Amino acid sequence: MEISQELHDRLELLNAKYKAIGQDLLSYLDGLLYADVTTYWDYIELDTLLSLQKPKTKFPDEVVFIVYHQITELYFKLALQEFKALGELKQPTKTIFIDRVTRINRYFEALIKSFSIMVDGMDREEFLKFRMSLLPASGFQSAQYRQIEMYSTDFINLVARDERSMFNVDSSIEDMYPQIYWRHGATEIETGNKTLTLTQFEEKYEQSFITLGMHCKTRNLWQVYLKLSDSDKADDEVTQVLRTNDLNVNVYWPLAHYKSAVRYLARKDADVTATGGTNWQKYLPPKFQKRIFYPNLWSDEEIEQWGKGWVENQISEILKGA
């Protein structure tokens, strides 16, 4: 076989690459010679992936429940990859900022739009039965979602609404963490005590959350935004991707869960207790928590009306048939 100039040039480049790191090109070519070709099923670990659904019951719709939650966590992983990359930028540009925040927005929009796969794709009676075998596990225990929140905003914006006045943006994470908003969503409705769901969650993640909170003090998305030039910060496209991110994570995503909870758990006589005993009625609706990542980008009226319209238009229709 004749060695073409193109092949010769590629070999020269490869030789230079491996020589620069003290490696022998011929050894790597031998490895390429003996290696098997890559297949689709091996590359994405298809057999392993399809073996990760392990229902606790024999109800078929439990598989729908498991798969959708696994898909959710994979999208969260992609979002976190973008948050981390942005946080490491010393001098972000408008183009990079918009591109990466838009990626995050796409991931959440895909999840929000696809939530009906689970909401409309499970038999209610099956769900109410198989969910009892999942106690005390709950989607509340998604650590990646908590990480996304900490990578998004200054920690004070995650403090429970009624407790925020006690702190400022420079308060220590250790002081603010006990008042983080989501702890109030995992208390027993009757007694106000911590649920086992919350106790388990904190035993596994509390210290890592505090450490991450400190890490994100200068690396969260709002702090990355503040590094932009004045003209870039004032750019409509820049502020719009942040506003979209705020709505996706703090309004549309929790309200998609709220809609699901109303459908499966709400009743005119008495609500069905959520998995793990989480207080979904007070925890999920954005109008109660007023969790807003970028309050400086919203008017007083927008903040006052935060999340109300969606609840009134969407949830009331479901309750009519409850």
C-alpha positions in Angstrom: 0.0 0.0 0.0 1.3 3.4 -1.0 1.6 5.9 1.9 -0.2 9.0 0.8 1.0 12.4 1.7 -2.1 12.9 3.9 -1.4 9.7 5.8 2.3 10.6 6.1 1.4 14.0 7.6 -1.0 12.4 10.1 1.7 10.0 11.2 4.1 12.9 11.7 1.6 14.7 13.8 1.0 11.7 15.9 4.7 11.1 16.3 5.1 14.7 17.5 2.2 14.3 19.9 3.5 11.2 21.6 7.1 12.3 21.5 6.1 15.5 23.4 4.8 13.4 26.3 7.7 10.9 26.2 5.7 8.1 24.6 6.5 5.7 21.7 4.1 6.1 18.8 4.7 2.5 17.6 3.5 1.1 20.9 0.3 3.0 20.6 -0.1 1.9 17.0 0.3 -1.7 18.2 -2.5 -1.0 20.7 -4.7 0.3 17.9 -3.9 -2.8 15.8 -5.1 -5.3 18.5 -8.0 -3.3 19.9 -11.5 -4.3 19.1 -13.7 -1.8 17.2 -16.2 0.2 19.3 -19.8 -0.8 19.2 -22.8 1.3 20.1 -23.9 -1.1 22.9 -20.5 -1.3 24.5 -19.9 2.5 24.2 -23.1 3.5 26.1 -23.0 0.4 28.4 -26.4 -0.6 27.1 -26.7 -3.9 28.9 -25.7 -2.2 32.2 -28.1 0.7 31.6 -31.1 -1.5 31.0 -30.3 -3.5 34.1 -30.5 -0.5 36.4 -34.3 -0.6 36.8 -35.0 -2.7 39.8 -38.7 -2.4 40.8 -39.8 -3.2 44.3 -43.2 -4.5 43.2 -44.7 -6.3 40.3 -46.7 -3.3 39.1 -45.6 -2.5 35.5 -46.0 1.2 35.9 -43.3 1.3 38.6 -40.8 0.9 35.7 -42.1 4.2 34.2 -41.6 5.9 37.5 -38.0 4.6 37.9 -36.9 5.3 34.3 -38.2 8.8 34.3 -36.4 9.6 37.5 -33.2 8.2 36.1 -33.5 10.3 33.0 -34.0 13.3 35.2 -30.8 12.7 37.1 -28.9 12.3 33.8 -30.2 15.7 32.7 -29.1 17.1 36.0 -25.7 15.7 35.4 -25.5 17.5 32.1 -26.6 20.8 33.7 -24.1 20.5 36.5 -21.3 20.1 33.9 -22.2 23.5 32.4 -22.5 25.2 35.8 -19.0 23.9 36.8 -17.5 25.0 33.5 -18.9 28.5 33.9 -17.8 28.7 37.5 -14.2 28.2 36.5 -14.1 31.0 34.0 -11.8 33.9 35.1 -13.2 36.3 32.5 -16.4 35.1 30.9 -17.6 36.5 27.6 -21.2 37.2 26.6 -21.1 34.5 23.9 -19.8 31.8 26.2 -22.2 32.8 29.0 -25.3 32.7 26.7 -24.3 29.5 25.1 -23.7 27.5 28.3 -26.8 28.9 30.2 -28.9 28.2 27.1 -27.7 24.6 27.3 -28.8 24.4 30.9 -32.2 25.9 29.9 -32.6 23.3 27.2 -32.0 20.4 29.7 -34.7 21.8 32.0 -37.1 22.5 29.2 -36.8 18.9 28.0 -37.6 17.7 31.5 -40.5 20.0 32.0 -42.1 19.2 28.6 -41.6 15.5 29.1 -43.0 15.3 32.6 -46.3 14.1 31.2 -44.5 10.9 30.3 -44.7 10.1 34.0 -47.8 12.1 35.1 -50.0 10.8 32.3 -48.2 7.5 31.9 -49.0 5.8 35.2 -52.2 4.3 36.5 -53.1 6.2 39.6 -54.2 3.1 41.6 -51.0 1.3 40.7 -49.0 4.3 41.7 -50.7 4.6 45.1 -49.9 0.9 45.8 -46.3 0.6 44.6 -45.3 4.0 46.2 -45.8 2.4 49.6 -43.0 0.0 48.9 -40.6 3.0 48.4 -40.9 4.5 51.9 -39.1 6.6 53.0 -37.3 7.4 49.7 -38.5 10.5 47.9 -37.5 12.7 44.9 -36.9 15.3 47.6 -33.6 13.4 48.1 -32.1 14.4 44.7 -28.7 15.7 45.7 -27.9 16.8 42.2 -30.9 19.2 42.2 -29.6 20.7 45.5 -26.2 21.1 43.8 -27.8 22.9 40.9 -29.5 25.3 43.3 -26.1 26.1 44.9 -24.4 26.5 41.6 -27.1 28.9 40.5 -27.3 31.7 43.1 -25.9 33.3 46.2 -26.7 31.0 49.2 -28.9 33.6 50.9 -31.5 33.1 48.2 -31.9 29.5 49.2 -32.6 30.4 52.8 -36.3 30.0 53.8 -38.2 33.1 53.0 -39.2 33.9 56.6 -35.6 33.6 57.8 -33.7 35.6 55.1 -33.8 38.8 57.0 -31.5 37.3 59.6 -28.6 37.0 57.1 -26.9 38.9 54.3 -24.9 37.7 51.2 -21.7 37.6 53.3 -23.1 35.5 56.1 -21.3 32.1 56.5 -22.7 29.1 54.8 -22.5 27.2 58.1 -24.9 29.8 59.7 -27.3 29.9 56.8 -27.5 26.2 56.0 -29.7 25.2 58.9 -32.3 27.6 57.5 -32.2 26.4 53.9 -35.7 26.4 52.4 -36.0 22.7 51.5 -35.6 21.5 55.1 -39.0 22.9 55.8 -40.5 20.7 53.1 -39.5 17.5 54.8 -41.1 17.9 58.1 -44.0 15.9 59.4 -47.2 17.7 58.8 -48.7 16.9 62.2 -45.7 17.4 64.5 -43.3 19.6 62.6 -40.5 17.1 63.3 -37.9 16.0 60.8 -39.1 13.1 58.6 -36.9 10.0 58.2 -36.5 11.2 54.6 -34.8 14.4 55.7 -32.7 12.6 58.4 -31.3 10.1 55.9 -30.7 12.8 53.4 -28.7 15.0 55.8 -26.7 12.1 57.2 -25.5 11.4 53.7 -25.1 14.9 52.2 -25.1 17.6 54.8 -21.4 18.2 55.1 -20.9 17.9 51.3 -23.6 20.5 50.8 -22.0 22.9 53.2 -18.6 22.4 51.5 -20.2 22.9 48.1 -21.9 26.1 49.3 -18.6 27.6 50.3 -17.1 26.5 46.9 -19.9 28.2 45.0 -19.7 31.5 46.9 -17.5 32.9 44.0 -18.5 30.4 41.3 -22.3 30.4 41.2 -24.0 31.6 38.1 -24.9 35.0 39.5 -21.3 35.6 40.4 -20.2 34.6 36.9 -22.7 37.1 35.5 -21.2 39.8 37.7 -17.8 39.1 36.1 -19.2 40.2 32.7 -18.5 43.6 31.4 -21.1 46.3 32.1 -22.3 46.3 28.5 -22.7 42.5 28.5 -24.6 42.6 31.8 -27.0 45.0 30.4 -27.5 43.0 27.2 -31.1 41.8 26.9 -30.1 38.3 25.7 -27.9 37.8 28.7 -30.6 38.8 31.2 -33.2 36.8 29.3 -31.3 33.5 29.6 -30.9 34.1 33.3 -34.6 34.9 33.7 -35.5 31.8 31.7 -33.2 29.7 34.0 -34.9 31.2 37.1 -38.4 30.3 35.8 -37.4 26.8 34.6 -35.8 25.8 37.9 -38.0 27.7 40.4 -41.4 27.8 38.8 -42.1 25.4 35.9 -40.1 22.4 37.3 -41.5 22.4 40.8 -45.0 23.2 39.5 -44.8 20.2 37.2 -44.2 18.2 40.3 -47.0 20.0 42.1 -49.4 19.2 39.3 -48.4 15.5 39.6 -48.9 15.6 43.4 -52.3 17.1 43.0 -53.3 14.5 40.5 -52.1 11.5 42.5 -52.3 12.7 46.1 -55.0 15.4 46.4 -58.6 14.6 47.4 -61.5 16.7 48.3 -61.9 15.0 51.7 -58.2 14.6 52.6 -54.9 14.6 50.9 -52.9 11.4 50.5 -49.6 11.6 52.4 -46.7 12.0 50.1 -43.9 9.5 49.9 -41.6 10.0 52.9 -44.2 12.3 54.5 -42.9 15.4 52.7 -45.1 18.5 53.0 -45.7 19.0 49.3 -48.6 21.4 49.7 -46.2 24.0 51.3 -42.9 22.9 49.7 -43.7 22.7 46.0 -45.7 25.9 45.1 -43.3 28.7 44.2 -45.7 31.4 45.6 -45.1 30.2 49.1 -41.3 29.9 49.1 -40.6 32.8 46.7 -37.3 31.1 45.8 -35.8 33.4 43.2 -32.2 32.9 42.0 -31.7 36.4 40.4 -34.1 38.8 42.3 -32.2 41.8 40.8 -33.5 40.9 37.4 -37.2 41.0 38.3 -39.6 43.8 39.2 -41.3 44.1 42.5 -44.6 43.2 40.8 -43.1 40.1 39.2 -41.7 38.9 42.5 -45.0 39.5 44.2 -46.8 37.4 41.6 -44.1 34.7 41.5 -45.7 31.4 40.4 -49.3 32.4 41.1 -50.7 32.5 37.6 -49.6 29.0 36.7 -51.1 27.5 39.8 -54.4 29.2 39.2 -54.7 28.2 35.6 -53.4 24.7 35.8 -54.0 23.1 39.2 -57.7 24.3 39.5 -58.6 22.2 36.5 -57.2 19.0 38.1 -58.9 19.7 41.4 -62.3 19.8 39.8 -62.0 16.1 39.0 -60.3 15.1 42.3 
